Amino acid sequence: MAEMGKVESSMHPNRRAGERGSLKCPVEVRVGDNPPLRGHTQNVSATGSLLVLPCEIPLGIEFRLSLELPDDLPPLELWAMAIRHAAGSDALSRPVRLGVTFILPPIDAVRRIRSL
């Protein structure tokens, strides 16, 4: 497991639009008027991430995501959508691993993620 804020060099091709690298950094998820959920990333790319959260978010839900990258800049504020529950995650398991896609991420956010 990567240390918080440390990018591992193992990038691998897959069906996603962007390459994902192991990156563990803090996230805060805000779904509607509910209290924020705090967790961390397991991996991240310019197009999405695998999040580790304390509870499940239904697939198809859009939400605000605050992503603290290890670059000493303010957190990225993005819109994301829950697209898959990762293997080993179900309604009873905690923490939950959730695959998300970023919805129209700003170009400056894409550049910051790709620079890691």
N, CA, C and O atoms as CSV, one atom per row, in Angstrom:
chain,resi,resn,atom,element,x,y,z
A,1,MET,N,N,0.846,-1.176,0.000
A,1,MET,CA,C,0.000,0.000,0.000
A,1,MET,C,C,0.888,1.235,0.000
A,1,MET,O,O,1.898,1.285,0.702
A,2,ALA,N,N,0.510,2.220,-0.784
A,2,ALA,CA,C,1.293,3.446,-0.871
A,2,ALA,C,C,1.105,4.280,0.383
A,2,ALA,O,O,0.045,4.268,1.008
A,3,GLU,N,N,2.154,5.001,0.734
A,3,GLU,CA,C,2.033,5.939,1.845
A,3,GLU,C,C,1.139,7.087,1.402
A,3,GLU,O,O,1.007,7.358,0.208
A,4,MET,N,N,0.522,7.763,2.379
A,4,MET,CA,C,-0.346,8.887,2.060
A,4,MET,C,C,0.437,9.897,1.234
A,4,MET,O,O,1.485,10.377,1.666
A,5,GLY,N,N,-0.069,10.222,0.045
A,5,GLY,CA,C,0.561,11.215,-0.804
A,5,GLY,C,C,1.716,10.714,-1.638
A,5,GLY,O,O,2.372,11.517,-2.302
A,6,LYS,N,N,1.994,9.418,-1.636
A,6,LYS,CA,C,3.124,8.887,-2.389
A,6,LYS,C,C,2.613,8.154,-3.628
A,6,LYS,O,O,1.776,7.257,-3.525
A,7,VAL,N,N,3.118,8.537,-4.792
A,7,VAL,CA,C,2.727,7.887,-6.033
A,7,VAL,C,C,3.676,6.733,-6.295
A,7,VAL,O,O,4.895,6.905,-6.272
A,8,GLU,N,N,3.119,5.561,-6.542
A,8,GLU,CA,C,3.942,4.422,-6.927
A,8,GLU,C,C,4.069,4.436,-8.438
A,8,GLU,O,O,3.143,4.848,-9.136
A,9,SER,N,N,5.198,3.994,-8.945
A,9,SER,CA,C,5.472,4.103,-10.366
A,9,SER,C,C,4.775,3.053,-11.217
A,9,SER,O,O,4.899,3.090,-12.441
A,10,SER,N,N,4.059,2.133,-10.625
A,10,SER,CA,C,3.436,1.072,-11.410
A,10,SER,C,C,2.152,1.560,-12.073
A,10,SER,O,O,1.085,1.564,-11.458
A,11,MET,N,N,2.268,1.966,-13.319
A,11,MET,CA,C,1.112,2.326,-14.123
A,11,MET,C,C,0.861,1.139,-15.041
A,11,MET,O,O,1.809,0.555,-15.566
A,12,HIS,N,N,-0.382,0.778,-15.240
A,12,HIS,CA,C,-0.667,-0.362,-16.098
A,12,HIS,C,C,-1.836,-0.044,-17.008
A,12,HIS,O,O,-2.773,0.645,-16.605
A,13,PRO,N,N,-1.785,-0.552,-18.257
A,13,PRO,CA,C,-2.889,-0.291,-19.173
A,13,PRO,C,C,-4.123,-1.074,-18.751
A,13,PRO,O,O,-4.016,-2.180,-18.220
A,14,ASN,N,N,-5.295,-0.496,-18.987
A,14,ASN,CA,C,-6.555,-1.173,-18.697
A,14,ASN,C,C,-7.642,-0.546,-19.551
A,14,ASN,O,O,-7.341,0.204,-20.479
A,15,ARG,N,N,-8.906,-0.840,-19.251
A,15,ARG,CA,C,-10.003,-0.357,-20.087
A,15,ARG,C,C,-10.345,1.109,-19.838
A,15,ARG,O,O,-11.202,1.654,-20.534
A,16,ARG,N,N,-9.731,1.739,-18.910
A,16,ARG,CA,C,-10.041,3.127,-18.580
A,16,ARG,C,C,-9.428,4.075,-19.604
A,16,ARG,O,O,-8.479,3.730,-20.308
A,17,ALA,N,N,-9.998,5.285,-19.668
A,17,ALA,CA,C,-9.505,6.289,-20.608
A,17,ALA,C,C,-8.140,6.828,-20.196
A,17,ALA,O,O,-7.362,7.248,-21.052
A,18,GLY,N,N,-7.839,6.823,-18.903
A,18,GLY,CA,C,-6.562,7.342,-18.429
A,18,GLY,C,C,-5.806,6.301,-17.629
A,18,GLY,O,O,-6.403,5.432,-16.994
A,19,GLU,N,N,-4.480,6.399,-17.667
A,19,GLU,CA,C,-3.672,5.491,-16.859
A,19,GLU,C,C,-3.822,5.864,-15.396
A,19,GLU,O,O,-3.822,7.042,-15.040
A,20,ARG,N,N,-3.949,4.847,-14.549
A,20,ARG,CA,C,-4.075,5.097,-13.112
A,20,ARG,C,C,-2.813,4.640,-12.413
A,20,ARG,O,O,-2.264,3.580,-12.714
A,21,GLY,N,N,-2.369,5.446,-11.486
A,21,GLY,CA,C,-1.229,5.092,-10.667
A,21,GLY,C,C,-1.662,5.023,-9.216
A,21,GLY,O,O,-2.580,5.728,-8.797
A,22,SER,N,N,-0.999,4.175,-8.456
A,22,SER,CA,C,-1.310,4.077,-7.030
A,22,SER,C,C,-1.013,5.410,-6.366
A,22,SER,O,O,0.092,5.941,-6.475
A,23,LEU,N,N,-1.998,5.937,-5.686
A,23,LEU,CA,C,-1.847,7.219,-5.006
A,23,LEU,C,C,-2.829,7.251,-3.852
A,23,LEU,O,O,-4.042,7.192,-4.057
A,24,LYS,N,N,-2.311,7.344,-2.649
A,24,LYS,CA,C,-3.160,7.410,-1.465
A,24,LYS,C,C,-3.130,8.837,-0.947
A,24,LYS,O,O,-2.131,9.290,-0.388
A,25,CYS,N,N,-4.245,9.540,-1.142
A,25,CYS,CA,C,-4.342,10.905,-0.639
A,25,CYS,C,C,-5.758,11.150,-0.130
A,25,CYS,O,O,-6.701,10.494,-0.574
A,26,PRO,N,N,-5.911,12.083,0.791
A,26,PRO,CA,C,-7.214,12.328,1.415
A,26,PRO,C,C,-8.259,12.846,0.426
A,26,PRO,O,O,-7.952,13.613,-0.487
A,27,VAL,N,N,-9.502,12.405,0.633
A,27,VAL,CA,C,-10.637,12.908,-0.133
A,27,VAL,C,C,-11.784,13.222,0.816
A,27,VAL,O,O,-11.893,12.663,1.907
A,28,GLU,N,N,-12.629,14.129,0.366
A,28,GLU,CA,C,-13.880,14.408,1.062
A,28,GLU,C,C,-14.980,14.381,0.010
A,28,GLU,O,O,-14.885,15.050,-1.019
A,29,VAL,N,N,-16.023,13.603,0.275
A,29,VAL,CA,C,-17.137,13.422,-0.646
A,29,VAL,C,C,-18.371,14.093,-0.055
A,29,VAL,O,O,-18.701,13.889,1.113
A,30,ARG,N,N,-19.051,14.900,-0.878
A,30,ARG,CA,C,-20.279,15.560,-0.440
A,30,ARG,C,C,-21.415,15.177,-1.384
A,30,ARG,O,O,-21.439,15.578,-2.547
A,31,VAL,N,N,-22.359,14.389,-0.855
A,31,VAL,CA,C,-23.524,13.944,-1.623
A,31,VAL,C,C,-24.735,14.732,-1.135
A,31,VAL,O,O,-25.219,14.511,-0.025
A,32,GLY,N,N,-25.220,15.647,-1.965
A,32,GLY,CA,C,-26.374,16.458,-1.583
A,32,GLY,C,C,-26.124,17.219,-0.292
A,32,GLY,O,O,-25.058,17.800,-0.095
A,33,ASP,N,N,-27.124,17.207,0.586
A,33,ASP,CA,C,-27.030,17.917,1.866
A,33,ASP,C,C,-26.528,17.028,2.997
A,33,ASP,O,O,-26.540,17.439,4.157
A,34,ASN,N,N,-26.088,15.817,2.674
A,34,ASN,CA,C,-25.594,14.893,3.697
A,34,ASN,C,C,-24.255,15.368,4.249
A,34,ASN,O,O,-23.537,16.109,3.578
A,35,PRO,N,N,-23.913,14.947,5.469
A,35,PRO,CA,C,-22.592,15.285,6.013
A,35,PRO,C,C,-21.493,14.715,5.107
A,35,PRO,O,O,-21.688,13.668,4.489
A,36,PRO,N,N,-20.347,15.390,5.021
A,36,PRO,CA,C,-19.266,14.895,4.166
A,36,PRO,C,C,-18.736,13.544,4.643
A,36,PRO,O,O,-18.706,13.252,5.838
A,37,LEU,N,N,-18.321,12.734,3.676
A,37,LEU,CA,C,-17.642,11.467,3.957
A,37,LEU,C,C,-16.160,11.689,3.722
A,37,LEU,O,O,-15.771,12.278,2.713
A,38,ARG,N,N,-15.333,11.223,4.640
A,38,ARG,CA,C,-13.886,11.352,4.476
A,38,ARG,C,C,-13.282,9.982,4.233
A,38,ARG,O,O,-13.645,8.996,4.875
A,39,GLY,N,N,-12.353,9.944,3.291
A,39,GLY,CA,C,-11.674,8.702,2.955
A,39,GLY,C,C,-10.367,9.021,2.265
A,39,GLY,O,O,-9.750,10.055,2.524
A,40,HIS,N,N,-9.943,8.120,1.376
A,40,HIS,CA,C,-8.719,8.356,0.615
A,40,HIS,C,C,-8.809,7.642,-0.733
A,40,HIS,O,O,-9.672,6.793,-0.956
A,41,THR,N,N,-7.899,8.011,-1.612
A,41,THR,CA,C,-7.825,7.342,-2.903
A,41,THR,C,C,-6.968,6.093,-2.767
A,41,THR,O,O,-6.087,6.018,-1.910
A,42,GLN,N,N,-7.238,5.120,-3.620
A,42,GLN,CA,C,-6.347,3.964,-3.748
A,42,GLN,C,C,-5.520,4.126,-5.015
A,42,GLN,O,O,-4.349,3.750,-5.067
A,43,ASN,N,N,-6.160,4.699,-6.045
A,43,ASN,CA,C,-5.449,5.055,-7.267
A,43,ASN,C,C,-6.166,6.243,-7.886
A,43,ASN,O,O,-7.299,6.561,-7.523
A,44,VAL,N,N,-5.490,6.893,-8.827
A,44,VAL,CA,C,-6.078,8.081,-9.445
A,44,VAL,C,C,-5.529,8.252,-10.853
A,44,VAL,O,O,-4.380,7.906,-11.131
A,45,SER,N,N,-6.360,8.787,-11.734
A,45,SER,CA,C,-5.935,9.183,-13.073
A,45,SER,C,C,-6.609,10.509,-13.384
A,45,SER,O,O,-7.353,11.041,-12.561
A,46,ALA,N,N,-6.352,11.033,-14.553
A,46,ALA,CA,C,-6.979,12.292,-14.947
A,46,ALA,C,C,-8.474,12.130,-15.195
A,46,ALA,O,O,-9.196,13.124,-15.276
A,47,THR,N,N,-8.949,10.886,-15.317
A,47,THR,CA,C,-10.362,10.658,-15.635
A,47,THR,C,C,-11.170,10.055,-14.498
A,47,THR,O,O,-12.398,10.029,-14.574
A,48,GLY,N,N,-10.518,9.568,-13.443
A,48,GLY,CA,C,-11.259,8.950,-12.352
A,48,GLY,C,C,-10.354,8.431,-11.260
A,48,GLY,O,O,-9.145,8.665,-11.264
A,49,SER,N,N,-10.965,7.715,-10.315
A,49,SER,CA,C,-10.223,7.242,-9.151
A,49,SER,C,C,-10.936,6.056,-8.514
A,49,SER,O,O,-12.120,5.819,-8.754
A,50,LEU,N,N,-10.198,5.324,-7.704
A,50,LEU,CA,C,-10.777,4.312,-6.826
A,50,LEU,C,C,-10.682,4.887,-5.421
A,50,LEU,O,O,-9.590,5.127,-4.904
A,51,LEU,N,N,-11.852,5.104,-4.806
A,51,LEU,CA,C,-11.916,5.706,-3.478
A,51,LEU,C,C,-12.144,4.641,-2.422
A,51,LEU,O,O,-12.792,3.626,-2.679
A,52,VAL,N,N,-11.614,4.875,-1.245
A,52,VAL,CA,C,-11.879,4.040,-0.073
A,52,VAL,C,C,-12.650,4.924,0.897
A,52,VAL,O,O,-12.131,5.923,1.395
A,53,LEU,N,N,-13.912,4.537,1.161
A,53,LEU,CA,C,-14.827,5.359,1.959
A,53,LEU,C,C,-15.431,4.549,3.094
A,53,LEU,O,O,-15.425,3.319,3.041
A,54,PRO,N,N,-15.955,5.214,4.123
A,54,PRO,CA,C,-16.527,4.495,5.261
A,54,PRO,C,C,-17.884,3.863,4.977
A,54,PRO,O,O,-18.313,2.980,5.720
A,55,CYS,N,N,-18.575,4.296,3.910
A,55,CYS,CA,C,-19.869,3.693,3.589
A,55,CYS,C,C,-20.119,3.766,2.086
A,55,CYS,O,O,-19.441,4.490,1.357
A,56,GLU,N,N,-21.096,3.007,1.652
A,56,GLU,CA,C,-21.408,2.874,0.233
A,56,GLU,C,C,-22.135,4.101,-0.306
A,56,GLU,O,O,-22.903,4.750,0.404
A,57,ILE,N,N,-21.876,4.408,-1.583
A,57,ILE,CA,C,-22.621,5.414,-2.332
A,57,ILE,C,C,-23.267,4.669,-3.495
A,57,ILE,O,O,-22.585,3.906,-4.180
A,58,PRO,N,N,-24.556,4.865,-3.738
A,58,PRO,CA,C,-25.220,4.154,-4.839
A,58,PRO,C,C,-24.595,4.495,-6.195
A,58,PRO,O,O,-24.178,5.629,-6.431
A,59,LEU,N,N,-24.538,3.506,-7.073
A,59,LEU,CA,C,-24.011,3.726,-8.413
A,59,LEU,C,C,-24.899,4.715,-9.163
A,59,LEU,O,O,-26.119,4.729,-8.997
A,60,GLY,N,N,-24.260,5.540,-9.990
A,60,GLY,CA,C,-24.976,6.536,-10.775
A,60,GLY,C,C,-25.145,7.872,-10.083
A,60,GLY,O,O,-25.554,8.847,-10.714
A,61,ILE,N,N,-24.838,7.934,-8.799
A,61,ILE,CA,C,-24.964,9.184,-8.042
A,61,ILE,C,C,-23.816,10.125,-8.411
A,61,ILE,O,O,-22.660,9.708,-8.481
A,62,GLU,N,N,-24.144,11.398,-8.647
A,62,GLU,CA,C,-23.132,12.430,-8.870
A,62,GLU,C,C,-22.904,13.175,-7.564
A,62,GLU,O,O,-23.842,13.415,-6.804
A,63,PHE,N,N,-21.653,13.541,-7.307
A,63,PHE,CA,C,-21.318,14.191,-6.038
A,63,PHE,C,C,-20.092,15.073,-6.197
A,63,PHE,O,O,-19.355,14.971,-7.178
A,64,ARG,N,N,-19.888,15.948,-5.208
A,64,ARG,CA,C,-18.698,16.799,-5.160
A,64,ARG,C,C,-17.579,16.032,-4.474
A,64,ARG,O,O,-17.800,15.337,-3.483
A,65,LEU,N,N,-16.380,16.169,-5.016
A,65,LEU,CA,C,-15.213,15.475,-4.489
A,65,LEU,C,C,-14.096,16.485,-4.284
A,65,LEU,O,O,-13.713,17.191,-5.216
A,66,SER,N,N,-13.580,16.553,-3.080
A,66,SER,CA,C,-12.422,17.380,-2.771
A,66,SER,C,C,-11.230,16.437,-2.650
A,66,SER,O,O,-11.221,15.551,-1.796
A,67,LEU,N,N,-10.227,16.627,-3.501
A,67,LEU,CA,C,-9.084,15.719,-3.606
A,67,LEU,C,C,-7.805,16.466,-3.256
A,67,LEU,O,O,-7.413,17.399,-3.956
A,68,GLU,N,N,-7.151,16.049,-2.161
A,68,GLU,CA,C,-5.900,16.682,-1.717
A,68,GLU,C,C,-4.714,15.966,-2.345
A,68,GLU,O,O,-4.340,14.873,-1.919
A,69,LEU,N,N,-4.130,16.584,-3.354
A,69,LEU,CA,C,-2.959,16.006,-4.010
A,69,LEU,C,C,-1.696,16.379,-3.238
A,69,LEU,O,O,-1.679,17.384,-2.527
A,70,PRO,N,N,-0.640,15.579,-3.373
A,70,PRO,CA,C,0.607,15.859,-2.647
A,70,PRO,C,C,1.477,16.891,-3.367
A,70,PRO,O,O,2.674,16.676,-3.556
A,71,ASP,N,N,0.865,18.021,-3.771
A,71,ASP,CA,C,1.622,19.031,-4.512
A,71,ASP,C,C,1.611,20.403,-3.837
A,71,ASP,O,O,1.973,21.401,-4.461
A,72,ASP,N,N,1.199,20.459,-2.573
A,72,ASP,CA,C,1.202,21.701,-1.791
A,72,ASP,C,C,0.317,22.801,-2.374
A,72,ASP,O,O,0.518,23.978,-2.074
A,73,LEU,N,N,-0.650,22.434,-3.196
A,73,LEU,CA,C,-1.631,23.378,-3.723
A,73,LEU,C,C,-2.981,23.086,-3.076
A,73,LEU,O,O,-3.149,22.027,-2.471
A,74,PRO,N,N,-3.943,23.994,-3.187
A,74,PRO,CA,C,-5.262,23.723,-2.597
A,74,PRO,C,C,-5.879,22.451,-3.188
A,74,PRO,O,O,-5.543,22.061,-4.306
A,75,PRO,N,N,-6.774,21.809,-2.444
A,75,PRO,CA,C,-7.421,20.596,-2.955
A,75,PRO,C,C,-8.168,20.865,-4.261
A,75,PRO,O,O,-8.687,21.958,-4.486
A,76,LEU,N,N,-8.208,19.839,-5.115
A,76,LEU,CA,C,-9.027,19.914,-6.319
A,76,LEU,C,C,-10.486,19.756,-5.925
A,76,LEU,O,O,-10.817,18.907,-5.098
A,77,GLU,N,N,-11.348,20.554,-6.499
A,77,GLU,CA,C,-12.792,20.444,-6.287
A,77,GLU,C,C,-13.389,19.956,-7.598
A,77,GLU,O,O,-13.390,20.680,-8.594
A,78,LEU,N,N,-13.895,18.729,-7.597
A,78,LEU,CA,C,-14.375,18.082,-8.815
A,78,LEU,C,C,-15.787,17.553,-8.634
A,78,LEU,O,O,-16.234,17.317,-7.511
A,79,TRP,N,N,-16.489,17.367,-9.752
A,79,TRP,CA,C,-17.720,16.587,-9.765
A,79,TRP,C,C,-17.336,15.181,-10.179
A,79,TRP,O,O,-16.506,14.996,-11.070
A,80,ALA,N,N,-17.930,14.195,-9.542
A,80,ALA,CA,C,-17.639,12.796,-9.859
A,80,ALA,C,C,-18.938,12.005,-9.855
A,80,ALA,O,O,-19.956,12.453,-9.327
A,81,MET,N,N,-18.883,10.806,-10.462
A,81,MET,CA,C,-20.033,9.909,-10.456
A,81,MET,C,C,-19.564,8.516,-10.055
A,81,MET,O,O,-18.544,8.028,-10.542
A,82,ALA,N,N,-20.319,7.883,-9.164
A,82,ALA,CA,C,-20.033,6.514,-8.738
A,82,ALA,C,C,-20.369,5.570,-9.887
A,82,ALA,O,O,-21.506,5.541,-10.358
A,83,ILE,N,N,-19.367,4.787,-10.346
A,83,ILE,CA,C,-19.608,3.906,-11.495
A,83,ILE,C,C,-19.444,2.423,-11.186
A,83,ILE,O,O,-19.951,1.588,-11.935
A,84,ARG,N,N,-18.745,2.069,-10.098
A,84,ARG,CA,C,-18.633,0.642,-9.773
A,84,ARG,C,C,-18.205,0.458,-8.327
A,84,ARG,O,O,-17.482,1.278,-7.761
A,85,HIS,N,N,-18.667,-0.628,-7.753
A,85,HIS,CA,C,-18.183,-1.050,-6.441
A,85,HIS,C,C,-17.073,-2.056,-6.712
A,85,HIS,O,O,-17.286,-3.034,-7.428
A,86,ALA,N,N,-15.912,-1.832,-6.159
A,86,ALA,CA,C,-14.752,-2.681,-6.417
A,86,ALA,C,C,-14.950,-4.057,-5.800
A,86,ALA,O,O,-15.703,-4.225,-4.841
A,87,ALA,N,N,-14.259,-5.036,-6.368
A,87,ALA,CA,C,-14.322,-6.409,-5.865
A,87,ALA,C,C,-14.045,-6.423,-4.372
A,87,ALA,O,O,-13.129,-5.758,-3.889
A,88,GLY,N,N,-14.839,-7.180,-3.658
A,88,GLY,CA,C,-14.669,-7.268,-2.216
A,88,GLY,C,C,-15.461,-6.231,-1.458
A,88,GLY,O,O,-15.491,-6.251,-0.227
A,89,SER,N,N,-16.115,-5.309,-2.181
A,89,SER,CA,C,-16.949,-4.299,-1.524
A,89,SER,C,C,-18.409,-4.677,-1.697
A,89,SER,O,O,-18.863,-4.945,-2.809
A,90,ASP,N,N,-19.131,-4.696,-0.610
A,90,ASP,CA,C,-20.574,-4.892,-0.663
A,90,ASP,C,C,-21.194,-4.103,0.477
A,90,ASP,O,O,-20.491,-3.424,1.225
A,91,ALA,N,N,-22.486,-4.192,0.606
A,91,ALA,CA,C,-23.190,-3.382,1.608
A,91,ALA,C,C,-22.740,-3.682,3.025
A,91,ALA,O,O,-22.930,-2.854,3.916
A,92,LEU,N,N,-22.143,-4.855,3.259
A,92,LEU,CA,C,-21.740,-5.232,4.613
A,92,LEU,C,C,-20.267,-4.981,4.906
A,92,LEU,O,O,-19.872,-4.918,6.070
A,93,SER,N,N,-19.451,-4.836,3.869
A,93,SER,CA,C,-18.015,-4.680,4.112
A,93,SER,C,C,-17.663,-3.212,4.328
A,93,SER,O,O,-18.245,-2.320,3.710
A,94,ARG,N,N,-16.713,-2.985,5.206
A,94,ARG,CA,C,-16.227,-1.638,5.492
A,94,ARG,C,C,-14.713,-1.707,5.594
A,94,ARG,O,O,-14.214,-2.659,6.195
A,95,PRO,N,N,-13.967,-0.794,5.066
A,95,PRO,CA,C,-14.453,0.310,4.253
A,95,PRO,C,C,-14.878,-0.161,2.857
A,95,PRO,O,O,-14.581,-1.285,2.455
A,96,VAL,N,N,-15.569,0.704,2.135
A,96,VAL,CA,C,-16.070,0.421,0.795
A,96,VAL,C,C,-15.103,1.000,-0.228
A,96,VAL,O,O,-14.601,2.112,-0.060
A,97,ARG,N,N,-14.845,0.239,-1.292
A,97,ARG,CA,C,-14.018,0.738,-2.395
A,97,ARG,C,C,-14.952,1.073,-3.552
A,97,ARG,O,O,-15.727,0.231,-4.005
A,98,LEU,N,N,-14.864,2.316,-4.022
A,98,LEU,CA,C,-15.804,2.834,-5.011
A,98,LEU,C,C,-15.054,3.415,-6.201
A,98,LEU,O,O,-14.241,4.325,-6.042
A,99,GLY,N,N,-15.326,2.892,-7.391
A,99,GLY,CA,C,-14.767,3.448,-8.614
A,99,GLY,C,C,-15.587,4.641,-9.056
A,99,GLY,O,O,-16.814,4.566,-9.125
A,100,VAL,N,N,-14.916,5.741,-9.355
A,100,VAL,CA,C,-15.613,6.955,-9.784
A,100,VAL,C,C,-14.988,7.488,-11.065
A,100,VAL,O,O,-13.808,7.272,-11.341
A,101,THR,N,N,-15.799,8.183,-11.831
A,101,THR,CA,C,-15.297,8.914,-12.986
A,101,THR,C,C,-15.481,10.397,-12.705
A,101,THR,O,O,-16.485,10.804,-12.119
A,102,PHE,N,N,-14.512,11.201,-13.122
A,102,PHE,CA,C,-14.621,12.644,-12.955
A,102,PHE,C,C,-15.484,13.194,-14.087
A,102,PHE,O,O,-15.327,12.795,-15.241
A,103,ILE,N,N,-16.387,14.101,-13.762
A,103,ILE,CA,C,-17.297,14.683,-14.745
A,103,ILE,C,C,-16.715,16.007,-15.227
A,103,ILE,O,O,-16.640,16.979,-14.475
A,104,LEU,N,N,-16.306,16.028,-16.490
A,104,LEU,CA,C,-15.727,17.230,-17.108
A,104,LEU,C,C,-14.722,17.930,-16.201
A,104,LEU,O,O,-14.926,19.085,-15.826
A,105,PRO,N,N,-13.628,17.232,-15.843
A,105,PRO,CA,C,-12.640,17.875,-14.965
A,105,PRO,C,C,-11.987,19.067,-15.667
A,105,PRO,O,O,-11.685,18.990,-16.858
A,106,PRO,N,N,-11.769,20.154,-14.950
A,106,PRO,CA,C,-11.092,21.318,-15.543
A,106,PRO,C,C,-9.686,20.934,-16.008
A,106,PRO,O,O,-9.044,20.069,-15.412
A,107,ILE,N,N,-9.220,21.575,-17.063
A,107,ILE,CA,C,-7.913,21.242,-17.631
A,107,ILE,C,C,-6.792,21.420,-16.618
A,107,ILE,O,O,-5.826,20.657,-16.638
A,108,ASP,N,N,-6.895,22.422,-15.721
A,108,ASP,CA,C,-5.843,22.593,-14.715
A,108,ASP,C,C,-5.822,21.407,-13.749
A,108,ASP,O,O,-4.751,21.026,-13.276
A,109,ALA,N,N,-6.980,20.817,-13.448
A,109,ALA,CA,C,-7.028,19.627,-12.588
A,109,ALA,C,C,-6.389,18.439,-13.294
A,109,ALA,O,O,-5.638,17.679,-12.682
A,110,VAL,N,N,-6.684,18.277,-14.578
A,110,VAL,CA,C,-6.094,17.189,-15.367
A,110,VAL,C,C,-4.574,17.328,-15.380
A,110,VAL,O,O,-3.861,16.341,-15.202
A,111,ARG,N,N,-4.082,18.529,-15.587
A,111,ARG,CA,C,-2.627,18.755,-15.621
A,111,ARG,C,C,-1.980,18.444,-14.273
A,111,ARG,O,O,-0.909,17.839,-14.223
A,112,ARG,N,N,-2.628,18.858,-13.180
A,112,ARG,CA,C,-2.058,18.577,-11.848
A,112,ARG,C,C,-1.974,17.078,-11.598
A,112,ARG,O,O,-0.967,16.591,-11.083
A,113,ILE,N,N,-3.012,16.350,-11.953
A,113,ILE,CA,C,-3.009,14.899,-11.737
A,113,ILE,C,C,-1.947,14.241,-12.602
A,113,ILE,O,O,-1.204,13.386,-12.120
A,114,ARG,N,N,-1.862,14.622,-13.859
A,114,ARG,CA,C,-0.875,14.011,-14.768
A,114,ARG,C,C,0.559,14.335,-14.374
A,114,ARG,O,O,1.477,13.595,-14.728
A,115,SER,N,N,0.766,15.429,-13.649
A,115,SER,CA,C,2.133,15.818,-13.273
A,115,SER,C,C,2.682,15.005,-12.103
A,115,SER,O,O,3.870,15.094,-11.795
A,116,LEU,N,N,1.836,14.218,-11.451
A,116,LEU,CA,C,2.276,13.461,-10.267
A,116,LEU,C,C,3.164,12.290,-10.642
A,116,LEU,O,O,3.617,11.554,-9.765
